[in-house]
């Protein structure tokens, strides 16, 4: 059983890290006014998979990570609809951008929480995750993501969808 949970954990962590990396690439594309379709697919699939697999771990109580995953699983389908069903038309463009950046932020939020639970130096600095180092770190990351979201909305205007496919492919 232990090797099963170890393998499951490895898969979950890899999905999460791939999703975070792809999410930053996608967010950079949005800021630059590019769709980056291939990266977007990787980001959305791995981010959904990360949230879903998070419920596969044994637990006895509802954890903050479960709340974050539920929020992510509400946000992600809306972003997916905006991107693939509504094709970024009208207000759906902004909904997609905000949803994508929010989903990325939620993954990074959990990553930071996990780092504070697992790395000895961070565990010593904030053993209960209620101490100032943890709270300050999460506040700074939130501020950076608010800025990133603003830059992505500004950088990915409605005109970006009118470009030729060769300009937005990647």
C-alpha positions, 0 to 999 in steps of 0.5 A: 500500500505504501508504494501505491500512495508514494506513486500516487503522490509522485503523480500528483506532485508532477501534475501540479508542477507541470501545471504551475510551469505551464500556467506561468508560460500561459500567463506570460503569453496573456501578458504579451497578448498571445494565446499559446494554445498548446501550453494552454491545453497542458495548463488546463488539463494538468491543473484540473488533474491536480485538483481532482487527484488531491481528493485521492489522498486518505484524509479524515477531516476536510482540509484547507487544500480541499477547499482550494481544490473545490474553488479551482474545480469551479473556476476551471470549467468556467475558464475552459468554457470561455476558451473552448466553447465561447472562443474568447468572444466578448466578455468571455476573454476577460473571464478566461484570463481571470479564471486562468490566473486565479487557477494558477494562483490557487496551485501556487498557494497550495505549493507554498503551503506544502513547502511550509509543511515539508521544508525544515527551514520553513517548518521552523519559521511557521510550524502552524502556518499561522505565523508571520513568515507564512502569512507574509509569503502568501500575502506577497504572492497574492499581491504578485498574482493580482498584478499578474492578473491585471497585466494579463487582462490589459495585455490580452485585449479583444483584438488578440483573438483577431490575429492570424492563427500563425501569430497565436500558435505555440 
